[in-house]
Amino acid sequence: MRNFQNNFITNTATIRWLKILMAFEKNHHCSTVGLAKTSGSTTRTIMTDITNLKEHFGDCLMIDSSHKGYFFL
C-alpha cells in the first residue's frame, strides 16, 4: 500500500524524506551511504535532507549524527 500511495507524490524531496523515514523505522541506526542507496540519491543530498527533516519536524523528531551515520531516537 505504501508504494501505491507513493505513486501519487510528485515532489522528489518528499519521496526521499519518506524513504529515509521508512529506513529509520526499520533500523534506528543508518549509514549515510545506506540512506543514499535506499533513497536513490547521493550522500550529500542525504545530509541536506536530514538537516531539512530536523528543521521541519523540530522537537518532534530526534536524529543524531556520528562518524558512523545517523541515529533516529
N, CA, C, O and CB atoms as a CASP TS submission, in Angstrom:
PFRMAT TS
TARGET T0000
AUTHOR 0000-0000-0000
METHOD Language model
MODEL 1
PARENT N/A
ATOM      1  N   MET     1       0.813  -1.184   0.000  1.00  0.00           N
ATOM      2  CA  MET     1       0.000   0.000   0.000  1.00  0.00           C
ATOM      3  C   MET     1       0.865   1.259   0.000  1.00  0.00           C
ATOM      4  O   MET     1       0.513   2.254  -0.634  1.00  0.00           O
ATOM      5  CB  MET     1      -0.930  -0.008   1.193  1.00  0.00           C
ATOM      6  N   ARG     2       1.993   1.219   0.708  1.00  0.00           N
ATOM      7  CA  ARG     2       2.873   2.390   0.750  1.00  0.00           C
ATOM      8  C   ARG     2       3.384   2.745  -0.636  1.00  0.00           C
ATOM      9  O   ARG     2       3.398   3.917  -1.011  1.00  0.00           O
ATOM     10  CB  ARG     2       4.051   2.140   1.689  1.00  0.00           C
ATOM     11  N   ASN     3       3.805   1.738  -1.403  1.00  0.00           N
ATOM     12  CA  ASN     3       4.293   2.009  -2.746  1.00  0.00           C
ATOM     13  C   ASN     3       3.195   2.592  -3.614  1.00  0.00           C
ATOM     14  O   ASN     3       3.458   3.476  -4.428  1.00  0.00           O
ATOM     15  CB  ASN     3       4.844   0.743  -3.379  1.00  0.00           C
ATOM     16  N   PHE     4       1.983   2.119  -3.457  1.00  0.00           N
ATOM     17  CA  PHE     4       0.855   2.647  -4.216  1.00  0.00           C
ATOM     18  C   PHE     4       0.637   4.114  -3.876  1.00  0.00           C
ATOM     19  O   PHE     4       0.429   4.935  -4.770  1.00  0.00           O
ATOM     20  CB  PHE     4      -0.422   1.834  -3.932  1.00  0.00           C
ATOM     21  N   GLN     5       0.683   4.445  -2.597  1.00  0.00           N
ATOM     22  CA  GLN     5       0.492   5.833  -2.177  1.00  0.00           C
ATOM     23  C   GLN     5       1.636   6.718  -2.653  1.00  0.00           C
ATOM     24  O   GLN     5       1.415   7.878  -3.003  1.00  0.00           O
ATOM     25  CB  GLN     5       0.366   5.916  -0.658  1.00  0.00           C
ATOM     26  N   ASN     6       2.844   6.191  -2.669  1.00  0.00           N
ATOM     27  CA  ASN     6       3.996   6.965  -3.116  1.00  0.00           C
ATOM     28  C   ASN     6       3.893   7.341  -4.585  1.00  0.00           C
ATOM     29  O   ASN     6       4.507   8.319  -5.011  1.00  0.00           O
ATOM     30  CB  ASN     6       5.270   6.190  -2.874  1.00  0.00           C
ATOM     31  N   ASN     7       3.133   6.588  -5.367  1.00  0.00           N
ATOM     32  CA  ASN     7       2.978   6.905  -6.779  1.00  0.00           C
ATOM     33  C   ASN     7       2.256   8.223  -6.999  1.00  0.00           C
ATOM     34  O   ASN     7       2.375   8.811  -8.074  1.00  0.00           O
ATOM     35  CB  ASN     7       2.235   5.800  -7.477  1.00  0.00           C
ATOM     36  N   PHE     8       1.519   8.699  -6.021  1.00  0.00           N
ATOM     37  CA  PHE     8       0.774   9.945  -6.145  1.00  0.00           C
ATOM     38  C   PHE     8       1.572  11.165  -5.686  1.00  0.00           C
ATOM     39  O   PHE     8       1.121  12.298  -5.849  1.00  0.00           O
ATOM     40  CB  PHE     8      -0.503   9.852  -5.355  1.00  0.00           C
ATOM     41  N   ILE     9       2.735  10.940  -5.122  1.00  0.00           N
ATOM     42  CA  ILE     9       3.580  12.035  -4.658  1.00  0.00           C
ATOM     43  C   ILE     9       4.514  12.421  -5.802  1.00  0.00           C
ATOM     44  O   ILE     9       5.212  11.570  -6.354  1.00  0.00           O
ATOM     45  CB  ILE     9       4.390  11.633  -3.370  1.00  0.00           C
ATOM     46  N   THR    10       4.523  13.694  -6.151  1.00  0.00           N
ATOM     47  CA  THR    10       5.346  14.141  -7.275  1.00  0.00           C
ATOM     48  C   THR    10       6.599  14.893  -6.839  1.00  0.00           C
ATOM     49  O   THR    10       7.540  15.023  -7.623  1.00  0.00           O
ATOM     50  CB  THR    10       4.529  15.019  -8.184  1.00  0.00           C
ATOM     51  N   ASN    11       6.628  15.384  -5.619  1.00  0.00           N
ATOM     52  CA  ASN    11       7.782  16.121  -5.123  1.00  0.00           C
ATOM     53  C   ASN    11       8.885  15.129  -4.763  1.00  0.00           C
ATOM     54  O   ASN    11       8.702  14.291  -3.881  1.00  0.00           O
ATOM     55  CB  ASN    11       7.400  16.999  -3.896  1.00  0.00           C
ATOM     56  N   THR    12      10.029  15.221  -5.440  1.00  0.00           N
ATOM     57  CA  THR    12      11.110  14.250  -5.219  1.00  0.00           C
ATOM     58  C   THR    12      11.696  14.332  -3.817  1.00  0.00           C
ATOM     59  O   THR    12      12.106  13.316  -3.255  1.00  0.00           O
ATOM     60  CB  THR    12      12.209  14.462  -6.233  1.00  0.00           C
ATOM     61  N   ALA    13      11.739  15.539  -3.246  1.00  0.00           N
ATOM     62  CA  ALA    13      12.260  15.677  -1.880  1.00  0.00           C
ATOM     63  C   ALA    13      11.348  14.963  -0.890  1.00  0.00           C
ATOM     64  O   ALA    13      11.832  14.316   0.039  1.00  0.00           O
ATOM     65  CB  ALA    13      12.401  17.167  -1.497  1.00  0.00           C
ATOM     66  N   THR    14      10.047  15.072  -1.074  1.00  0.00           N
ATOM     67  CA  THR    14       9.094  14.391  -0.186  1.00  0.00           C
ATOM     68  C   THR    14       9.248  12.886  -0.298  1.00  0.00           C
ATOM     69  O   THR    14       9.186  12.180   0.708  1.00  0.00           O
ATOM     70  CB  THR    14       7.645  14.801  -0.518  1.00  0.00           C
ATOM     71  N   ILE    15       9.444  12.392  -1.496  1.00  0.00           N
ATOM     72  CA  ILE    15       9.652  10.948  -1.697  1.00  0.00           C
ATOM     73  C   ILE    15      10.908  10.494  -0.972  1.00  0.00           C
ATOM     74  O   ILE    15      10.900   9.462  -0.301  1.00  0.00           O
ATOM     75  CB  ILE    15       9.753  10.608  -3.206  1.00  0.00           C
ATOM     76  N   ARG    16      11.995  11.262  -1.103  1.00  0.00           N
ATOM     77  CA  ARG    16      13.240  10.910  -0.402  1.00  0.00           C
ATOM     78  C   ARG    16      13.038  10.931   1.097  1.00  0.00           C
ATOM     79  O   ARG    16      13.515  10.033   1.792  1.00  0.00           O
ATOM     80  CB  ARG    16      14.371  11.869  -0.788  1.00  0.00           C
ATOM     81  N   TRP    17      12.333  11.945   1.622  1.00  0.00           N
ATOM     82  CA  TRP    17      12.076  12.035   3.066  1.00  0.00           C
ATOM     83  C   TRP    17      11.323  10.811   3.547  1.00  0.00           C
ATOM     84  O   TRP    17      11.656  10.246   4.589  1.00  0.00           O
ATOM     85  CB  TRP    17      11.282  13.309   3.404  1.00  0.00           C
ATOM     86  N   LEU    18      10.316  10.398   2.804  1.00  0.00           N
ATOM     87  CA  LEU    18       9.537   9.214   3.205  1.00  0.00           C
ATOM     88  C   LEU    18      10.401   7.961   3.188  1.00  0.00           C
ATOM     89  O   LEU    18      10.283   7.114   4.074  1.00  0.00           O
ATOM     90  CB  LEU    18       8.323   9.025   2.278  1.00  0.00           C
ATOM     91  N   LYS    19      11.259   7.838   2.199  1.00  0.00           N
ATOM     92  CA  LYS    19      12.151   6.675   2.137  1.00  0.00           C
ATOM     93  C   LYS    19      13.144   6.681   3.296  1.00  0.00           C
ATOM     94  O   LYS    19      13.443   5.632   3.866  1.00  0.00           O
ATOM     95  CB  LYS    19      12.906   6.649   0.800  1.00  0.00           C
ATOM     96  N   ILE    20      13.649   7.853   3.642  1.00  0.00           N
ATOM     97  CA  ILE    20      14.572   7.968   4.775  1.00  0.00           C
ATOM     98  C   ILE    20      13.859   7.596   6.077  1.00  0.00           C
ATOM     99  O   ILE    20      14.395   6.843   6.889  1.00  0.00           O
ATOM    100  CB  ILE    20      15.149   9.406   4.867  1.00  0.00           C
ATOM    101  N   LEU    21      12.667   8.118   6.268  1.00  0.00           N
ATOM    102  CA  LEU    21      11.913   7.817   7.492  1.00  0.00           C
ATOM    103  C   LEU    21      11.531   6.337   7.565  1.00  0.00           C
ATOM    104  O   LEU    21      11.523   5.755   8.650  1.00  0.00           O
ATOM    105  CB  LEU    21      10.648   8.687   7.564  1.00  0.00           C
ATOM    106  N   MET    22      11.217   5.728   6.427  1.00  0.00           N
ATOM    107  CA  MET    22      10.909   4.286   6.419  1.00  0.00           C
ATOM    108  C   MET    22      12.150   3.474   6.764  1.00  0.00           C
ATOM    109  O   MET    22      12.047   2.449   7.438  1.00  0.00           O
ATOM    110  CB  MET    22      10.356   3.851   5.040  1.00  0.00           C
ATOM    111  N   ALA    23      13.328   3.917   6.308  1.00  0.00           N
ATOM    112  CA  ALA    23      14.574   3.228   6.653  1.00  0.00           C
ATOM    113  C   ALA    23      14.825   3.319   8.156  1.00  0.00           C
ATOM    114  O   ALA    23      15.235   2.337   8.775  1.00  0.00           O
ATOM    115  CB  ALA    23      15.767   3.827   5.870  1.00  0.00           C
ATOM    116  N   PHE    24      14.585   4.484   8.743  1.00  0.00           N
ATOM    117  CA  PHE    24      14.744   4.642  10.187  1.00  0.00           C
ATOM    118  C   PHE    24      13.717   3.828  10.959  1.00  0.00           C
ATOM    119  O   PHE    24      13.982   3.384  12.076  1.00  0.00           O
ATOM    120  CB  PHE    24      14.634   6.108  10.571  1.00  0.00           C
ATOM    121  N   GLU    25      12.561   3.635  10.373  1.00  0.00           N
ATOM    122  CA  GLU    25      11.526   2.825  11.010  1.00  0.00           C
ATOM    123  C   GLU    25      11.983   1.371  11.135  1.00  0.00           C
ATOM    124  O   GLU    25      11.646   0.690  12.104  1.00  0.00           O
ATOM    125  CB  GLU    25      10.210   2.907  10.211  1.00  0.00           C
ATOM    126  N   LYS    26      12.746   0.901  10.156  1.00  0.00           N
ATOM    127  CA  LYS    26      13.252  -0.475  10.163  1.00  0.00           C
ATOM    128  C   LYS    26      14.484  -0.627  11.036  1.00  0.00           C
ATOM    129  O   LYS    26      14.656  -1.647  11.702  1.00  0.00           O
ATOM    130  CB  LYS    26      13.572  -0.923   8.751  1.00  0.00           C
ATOM    131  N   ASN    27      15.346   0.393  11.034  1.00  0.00           N
ATOM    132  CA  ASN    27      16.601   0.320  11.763  1.00  0.00           C
ATOM    133  C   ASN    27      16.920   1.713  12.309  1.00  0.00           C
ATOM    134  O   ASN    27      17.000   2.667  11.534  1.00  0.00           O
ATOM    135  CB  ASN    27      17.757  -0.212  10.849  1.00  0.00           C
ATOM    136  N   HIS    28      17.101   1.849  13.599  1.00  0.00           N
ATOM    137  CA  HIS    28      17.310   3.163  14.211  1.00  0.00           C
ATOM    138  C   HIS    28      18.693   3.731  13.949  1.00  0.00           C
ATOM    139  O   HIS    28      18.943   4.900  14.241  1.00  0.00           O
ATOM    140  CB  HIS    28      17.085   3.077  15.690  1.00  0.00           C
ATOM    141  N   HIS    29      19.597   2.923  13.404  1.00  0.00           N
ATOM    142  CA  HIS    29      20.920   3.411  13.026  1.00  0.00           C
ATOM    143  C   HIS    29      21.121   3.132  11.546  1.00  0.00           C
ATOM    144  O   HIS    29      21.052   1.982  11.113  1.00  0.00           O
ATOM    145  CB  HIS    29      22.045   2.742  13.882  1.00  0.00           C
ATOM    146  N   CYS    30      21.367   4.176  10.771  1.00  0.00           N
ATOM    147  CA  CYS    30      21.564   4.027   9.330  1.00  0.00           C
ATOM    148  C   CYS    30      22.795   4.826   8.907  1.00  0.00           C
ATOM    149  O   CYS    30      23.020   5.942   9.374  1.00  0.00           O
ATOM    150  CB  CYS    30      20.303   4.495   8.541  1.00  0.00           C
ATOM    151  N   SER    31      23.573   4.241   8.028  1.00  0.00           N
ATOM    152  CA  SER    31      24.723   4.968   7.492  1.00  0.00           C
ATOM    153  C   SER    31      24.264   5.927   6.405  1.00  0.00           C
ATOM    154  O   SER    31      23.188   5.762   5.830  1.00  0.00           O
ATOM    155  CB  SER    31      25.785   3.992   6.939  1.00  0.00           C
ATOM    156  N   THR    32      25.074   6.911   6.135  1.00  0.00           N
ATOM    157  CA  THR    32      24.766   7.876   5.086  1.00  0.00           C
ATOM    158  C   THR    32      24.717   7.185   3.730  1.00  0.00           C
ATOM    159  O   THR    32      23.845   7.472   2.910  1.00  0.00           O
ATOM    160  CB  THR    32      25.804   9.011   5.072  1.00  0.00           C
ATOM    161  N   VAL    33      25.643   6.285   3.502  1.00  0.00           N
ATOM    162  CA  VAL    33      25.675   5.545   2.235  1.00  0.00           C
ATOM    163  C   VAL    33      24.438   4.665   2.100  1.00  0.00           C
ATOM    164  O   VAL    33      23.847   4.587   1.023  1.00  0.00           O
ATOM    165  CB  VAL    33      26.952   4.684   2.138  1.00  0.00           C
ATOM    166  N   GLY    34      24.046   4.010   3.176  1.00  0.00           N
ATOM    167  CA  GLY    34      22.847   3.167   3.153  1.00  0.00           C
ATOM    168  C   GLY    34      21.592   3.971   2.859  1.00  0.00           C
ATOM    169  O   GLY    34      20.736   3.533   2.090  1.00  0.00           O
ATOM    170  N   LEU    35      21.480   5.145   3.469  1.00  0.00           N
ATOM    171  CA  LEU    35      20.327   6.000   3.206  1.00  0.00           C
ATOM    172  C   LEU    35      20.333   6.508   1.769  1.00  0.00           C
ATOM    173  O   LEU    35      19.280   6.645   1.147  1.00  0.00           O
ATOM    174  CB  LEU    35      20.308   7.179   4.179  1.00  0.00           C
ATOM    175  N   ALA    36      21.526   6.786   1.244  1.00  0.00           N
ATOM    176  CA  ALA    36      21.625   7.239  -0.145  1.00  0.00           C
ATOM    177  C   ALA    36      21.158   6.151  -1.106  1.00  0.00           C
ATOM    178  O   ALA    36      20.454   6.427  -2.077  1.00  0.00           O
ATOM    179  CB  ALA    36      23.068   7.651  -0.475  1.00  0.00           C
ATOM    180  N   LYS    37      21.557   4.912  -0.825  1.00  0.00           N
ATOM    181  CA  LYS    37      21.112   3.794  -1.678  1.00  0.00           C
ATOM    182  C   LYS    37      19.616   3.591  -1.567  1.00  0.00           C
ATOM    183  O   LYS    37      18.941   3.358  -2.570  1.00  0.00           O
ATOM    184  CB  LYS    37      21.843   2.497  -1.300  1.00  0.00           C
ATOM    185  N   THR    38      19.093   3.678  -0.359  1.00  0.00           N
ATOM    186  CA  THR    38      17.662   3.489  -0.128  1.00  0.00           C
ATOM    187  C   THR    38      16.834   4.533  -0.859  1.00  0.00           C
ATOM    188  O   THR    38      15.794   4.220  -1.438  1.00  0.00           O
ATOM    189  CB  THR    38      17.357   3.537   1.360  1.00  0.00           C
ATOM    190  N   SER    39      17.300   5.772  -0.828  1.00  0.00           N
ATOM    191  CA  SER    39      16.521   6.864  -1.417  1.00  0.00           C
ATOM    192  C   SER    39      16.888   7.138  -2.876  1.00  0.00           C
ATOM    193  O   SER    39      16.220   7.927  -3.545  1.00  0.00           O
ATOM    194  CB  SER    39      16.714   8.124  -0.604  1.00  0.00           C
ATOM    195  N   GLY    40      17.936   6.495  -3.369  1.00  0.00           N
ATOM    196  CA  GLY    40      18.346   6.709  -4.752  1.00  0.00           C
ATOM    197  C   GLY    40      18.963   8.080  -4.977  1.00  0.00           C
ATOM    198  O   GLY    40      18.778   8.688  -6.031  1.00  0.00           O
ATOM    199  N   SER    41      19.695   8.562  -3.984  1.00  0.00           N
ATOM    200  CA  SER    41      20.311   9.884  -4.084  1.00  0.00           C
ATOM    201  C   SER    41      21.780   9.792  -3.683  1.00  0.00           C
ATOM    202  O   SER    41      22.321   8.698  -3.523  1.00  0.00           O
ATOM    203  CB  SER    41      19.563  10.914  -3.192  1.00  0.00           C
ATOM    204  N   THR    42      22.411  10.936  -3.525  1.00  0.00           N
ATOM    205  CA  THR    42      23.811  10.985  -3.119  1.00  0.00           C
ATOM    206  C   THR    42      23.918  11.201  -1.614  1.00  0.00           C
ATOM    207  O   THR    42      22.943  11.570  -0.959  1.00  0.00           O
ATOM    208  CB  THR    42      24.556  12.100  -3.876  1.00  0.00           C
ATOM    209  N   THR    43      25.102  10.969  -1.076  1.00  0.00           N
ATOM    210  CA  THR    43      25.315  11.191   0.357  1.00  0.00           C
ATOM    211  C   THR    43      25.189  12.673   0.694  1.00  0.00           C
ATOM    212  O   THR    43      24.744  13.029   1.785  1.00  0.00           O
ATOM    213  CB  THR    43      26.699  10.663   0.788  1.00  0.00           C
ATOM    214  N   ARG    44      25.571  13.513  -0.219  1.00  0.00           N
ATOM    215  CA  ARG    44      25.445  14.958   0.012  1.00  0.00           C
ATOM    216  C   ARG    44      23.971  15.361   0.121  1.00  0.00           C
ATOM    217  O   ARG    44      23.608  16.190   0.955  1.00  0.00           O
ATOM    218  CB  ARG    44      26.133  15.752  -1.126  1.00  0.00           C
ATOM    219  N   THR    45      23.133  14.769  -0.724  1.00  0.00           N
ATOM    220  CA  THR    45      21.695  15.034  -0.666  1.00  0.00           C
ATOM    221  C   THR    45      21.115  14.528   0.647  1.00  0.00           C
ATOM    222  O   THR    45      20.239  15.171   1.227  1.00  0.00           O
ATOM    223  CB  THR    45      20.972  14.377  -1.857  1.00  0.00           C
ATOM    224  N   ILE    46      21.596  13.379   1.123  1.00  0.00           N
ATOM    225  CA  ILE    46      21.126  12.826   2.401  1.00  0.00           C
ATOM    226  C   ILE    46      21.415  13.792   3.535  1.00  0.00           C
ATOM    227  O   ILE    46      20.559  14.024   4.389  1.00  0.00           O
ATOM    228  CB  ILE    46      21.788  11.463   2.686  1.00  0.00           C
ATOM    229  N   MET    47      22.606  14.354   3.551  1.00  0.00           N
ATOM    230  CA  MET    47      22.951  15.306   4.616  1.00  0.00           C
ATOM    231  C   MET    47      22.014  16.517   4.583  1.00  0.00           C
ATOM    232  O   MET    47      21.580  16.997   5.630  1.00  0.00           O
ATOM    233  CB  MET    47      24.424  15.767   4.474  1.00  0.00           C
ATOM    234  N   THR    48      21.709  16.998   3.402  1.00  0.00           N
ATOM    235  CA  THR    48      20.772  18.119   3.265  1.00  0.00           C
ATOM    236  C   THR    48      19.373  17.708   3.704  1.00  0.00           C
ATOM    237  O   THR    48      18.698  18.453   4.415  1.00  0.00           O
ATOM    238  CB  THR    48      20.741  18.627   1.811  1.00  0.00           C
ATOM    239  N   ASP    49      18.937  16.520   3.281  1.00  0.00           N
ATOM    240  CA  ASP    49      17.608  16.045   3.651  1.00  0.00           C
ATOM    241  C   ASP    49      17.464  15.858   5.155  1.00  0.00           C
ATOM    242  O   ASP    49      16.426  16.199   5.721  1.00  0.00           O
ATOM    243  CB  ASP    49      17.307  14.743   2.943  1.00  0.00           C
ATOM    244  N   ILE    50      18.480  15.326   5.803  1.00  0.00           N
ATOM    245  CA  ILE    50      18.441  15.136   7.263  1.00  0.00           C
ATOM    246  C   ILE    50      18.329  16.493   7.953  1.00  0.00           C
ATOM    247  O   ILE    50      17.549  16.651   8.893  1.00  0.00           O
ATOM    248  CB  ILE    50      19.710  14.374   7.763  1.00  0.00           C
ATOM    249  N   THR    51      19.096  17.461   7.493  1.00  0.00           N
ATOM    250  CA  THR    51      19.020  18.812   8.053  1.00  0.00           C
ATOM    251  C   THR    51      17.624  19.389   7.877  1.00  0.00           C
ATOM    252  O   THR    51      17.068  19.983   8.802  1.00  0.00           O
ATOM    253  CB  THR    51      20.059  19.730   7.392  1.00  0.00           C
ATOM    254  N   ASN    52      17.061  19.215   6.693  1.00  0.00           N
ATOM    255  CA  ASN    52      15.719  19.736   6.418  1.00  0.00           C
ATOM    256  C   ASN    52      14.644  19.006   7.218  1.00  0.00           C
ATOM    257  O   ASN    52      13.676  19.624   7.662  1.00  0.00           O
ATOM    258  CB  ASN    52      15.413  19.628   4.933  1.00  0.00           C
ATOM    259  N   LEU    53      14.807  17.702   7.403  1.00  0.00           N
ATOM    260  CA  LEU    53      13.864  16.942   8.224  1.00  0.00           C
ATOM    261  C   LEU    53      13.876  17.452   9.673  1.00  0.00           C
ATOM    262  O   LEU    53      12.824  17.644  10.283  1.00  0.00           O
ATOM    263  CB  LEU    53      14.208  15.433   8.182  1.00  0.00           C
ATOM    264  N   LYS    54      15.080  17.665  10.208  1.00  0.00           N
ATOM    265  CA  LYS    54      15.204  18.179  11.573  1.00  0.00           C
ATOM    266  C   LYS    54      14.538  19.541  11.703  1.00  0.00           C
ATOM    267  O   LYS    54      13.832  19.809  12.675  1.00  0.00           O
ATOM    268  CB  LYS    54      16.680  18.273  11.981  1.00  0.00           C
ATOM    269  N   GLU    55      14.767  20.392  10.722  1.00  0.00           N
ATOM    270  CA  GLU    55      14.183  21.728  10.752  1.00  0.00           C
ATOM    271  C   GLU    55      12.664  21.669  10.636  1.00  0.00           C
ATOM    272  O   GLU    55      11.954  22.393  11.334  1.00  0.00           O
ATOM    273  CB  GLU    55      14.762  22.585   9.629  1.00  0.00           C
ATOM    274  N   HIS    56      12.172  20.810   9.758  1.00  0.00           N
ATOM    275  CA  HIS    56      10.726  20.708   9.523  1.00  0.00           C
ATOM    276  C   HIS    56       9.987  20.176  10.751  1.00  0.00           C
ATOM    277  O   HIS    56       8.949  20.716  11.132  1.00  0.00           O
ATOM    278  CB  HIS    56      10.451  19.803   8.321  1.00  0.00           C
ATOM    279  N   PHE    57      10.516  19.126  11.365  1.00  0.00           N
ATOM    280  CA  PHE    57       9.825  18.490  12.481  1.00  0.00           C
ATOM    281  C   PHE    57      10.189  19.085  13.841  1.00  0.00           C
ATOM    282  O   PHE    57       9.481  18.847  14.820  1.00  0.00           O
ATOM    283  CB  PHE    57      10.128  17.022  12.485  1.00  0.00           C
ATOM    284  N   GLY    58      11.254  19.838  13.921  1.00  0.00           N
ATOM    285  CA  GLY    58      11.644  20.492  15.173  1.00  0.00           C
ATOM    286  C   GLY    58      11.865  19.499  16.303  1.00  0.00           C
ATOM    287  O   GLY    58      12.601  18.526  16.141  1.00  0.00           O
ATOM    288  N   ASP    59      11.236  19.738  17.438  1.00  0.00           N
ATOM    289  CA  ASP    59      11.408  18.901  18.625  1.00  0.00           C
ATOM    290  C   ASP    59      10.665  17.576  18.545  1.00  0.00           C
ATOM    291  O   ASP    59      10.827  16.730  19.425  1.00  0.00           O
ATOM    292  CB  ASP    59      10.953  19.647  19.837  1.00  0.00           C
ATOM    293  N   CYS    60       9.860  17.378  17.518  1.00  0.00           N
ATOM    294  CA  CYS    60       9.089  16.136  17.380  1.00  0.00           C
ATOM    295  C   CYS    60       9.928  14.987  16.837  1.00  0.00           C
ATOM    296  O   CYS    60       9.509  13.831  16.888  1.00  0.00           O
ATOM    297  CB  CYS    60       7.895  16.363  16.472  1.00  0.00           C
ATOM    298  N   LEU    61      11.104  15.300  16.320  1.00  0.00           N
ATOM    299  CA  LEU    61      11.947  14.300  15.681  1.00  0.00           C
ATOM    300  C   LEU    61      13.374  14.480  16.166  1.00  0.00           C
ATOM    301  O   LEU    61      13.885  15.599  16.213  1.00  0.00           O
ATOM    302  CB  LEU    61      11.870  14.405  14.135  1.00  0.00           C
ATOM    303  N   MET    62      14.018  13.372  16.530  1.00  0.00           N
ATOM    304  CA  MET    62      15.387  13.459  17.018  1.00  0.00           C
ATOM    305  C   MET    62      16.272  12.561  16.159  1.00  0.00           C
ATOM    306  O   MET    62      16.147  11.336  16.192  1.00  0.00           O
ATOM    307  CB  MET    62      15.475  13.058  18.520  1.00  0.00           C
ATOM    308  N   ILE    63      17.159  13.175  15.397  1.00  0.00           N
ATOM    309  CA  ILE    63      18.134  12.442  14.597  1.00  0.00           C
ATOM    310  C   ILE    63      19.505  12.984  14.969  1.00  0.00           C
ATOM    311  O   ILE    63      19.787  14.167  14.778  1.00  0.00           O
ATOM    312  CB  ILE    63      17.853  12.583  13.049  1.00  0.00           C
ATOM    313  N   ASP    64      20.350  12.119  15.496  1.00  0.00           N
ATOM    314  CA  ASP    64      21.714  12.495  15.851  1.00  0.00           C
ATOM    315  C   ASP    64      22.678  11.902  14.838  1.00  0.00           C
ATOM    316  O   ASP    64      22.443  10.823  14.293  1.00  0.00           O
ATOM    317  CB  ASP    64      22.066  12.025  17.284  1.00  0.00           C
ATOM    318  N   SER    65      23.751  12.613  14.596  1.00  0.00           N
ATOM    319  CA  SER    65      24.749  12.124  13.649  1.00  0.00           C
ATOM    320  C   SER    65      26.018  11.728  14.381  1.00  0.00           C
ATOM    321  O   SER    65      26.330  12.247  15.452  1.00  0.00           O
ATOM    322  CB  SER    65      25.057  13.185  12.585  1.00  0.00           C
ATOM    323  N   SER    66      26.742  10.796  13.778  1.00  0.00           N
ATOM    324  CA  SER    66      28.047  10.388  14.273  1.00  0.00           C
ATOM    325  C   SER    66      28.915  10.060  13.070  1.00  0.00           C
ATOM    326  O   SER    66      28.468  10.170  11.928  1.00  0.00           O
ATOM    327  CB  SER    66      27.938   9.167  15.248  1.00  0.00           C
ATOM    328  N   HIS    67      30.130   9.666  13.318  1.00  0.00           N
ATOM    329  CA  HIS    67      31.013   9.318  12.206  1.00  0.00           C
ATOM    330  C   HIS    67      30.563   8.020  11.507  1.00  0.00           C
ATOM    331  O   HIS    67      31.041   7.716  10.415  1.00  0.00           O
ATOM    332  CB  HIS    67      32.458   9.170  12.712  1.00  0.00           C
ATOM    333  N   LYS    68      29.661   7.264  12.118  1.00  0.00           N
ATOM    334  CA  LYS    68      29.169   6.031  11.524  1.00  0.00           C
ATOM    335  C   LYS    68      27.832   6.210  10.798  1.00  0.00           C
ATOM    336  O   LYS    68      27.383   5.291  10.114  1.00  0.00           O
ATOM    337  CB  LYS    68      29.029   4.979  12.591  1.00  0.00           C
ATOM    338  N   GLY    69      27.198   7.361  10.934  1.00  0.00           N
ATOM    339  CA  GLY    69      25.917   7.580  10.275  1.00  0.00           C
ATOM    340  C   GLY    69      24.970   8.366  11.145  1.00  0.00           C
ATOM    341  O   GLY    69      25.377   9.283  11.859  1.00  0.00           O
ATOM    342  N   TYR    70      23.694   7.999  11.081  1.00  0.00           N
ATOM    343  CA  TYR    70      22.661   8.721  11.811  1.00  0.00           C
ATOM    344  C   TYR    70      21.907   7.783  12.737  1.00  0.00           C
ATOM    345  O   TYR    70      21.698   6.609  12.430  1.00  0.00           O
ATOM    346  CB  TYR    70      21.693   9.403  10.843  1.00  0.00           C
ATOM    347  N   PHE    71      21.503   8.329  13.880  1.00  0.00           N
ATOM    348  CA  PHE    71      20.699   7.601  14.859  1.00  0.00           C
ATOM    349  C   PHE    71      19.353   8.284  14.978  1.00  0.00           C
ATOM    350  O   PHE    71      19.272   9.491  15.203  1.00  0.00           O
ATOM    351  CB  PHE    71      21.411   7.532  16.242  1.00  0.00           C
ATOM    352  N   PHE    72      18.308   7.507  14.827  1.00  0.00           N
ATOM    353  CA  PHE    72      16.947   8.007  14.959  1.00  0.00           C
ATOM    354  C   PHE    72      16.479   7.662  16.349  1.00  0.00           C
ATOM    355  O   PHE    72      16.414   6.488  16.714  1.00  0.00           O
ATOM    356  CB  PHE    72      15.994   7.411  13.872  1.00  0.00           C
ATOM    357  N   LEU    73      16.149   8.686  17.138  1.00  0.00           N
ATOM    358  CA  LEU    73      15.739   8.456  18.520  1.00  0.00           C
ATOM    359  C   LEU    73      14.271   8.756  18.700  1.00  0.00           C
ATOM    360  O   LEU    73      13.744   8.618  19.804  1.00  0.00           O
ATOM    361  CB  LEU    73      16.565   9.302  19.476  1.00  0.00           C
TER
END
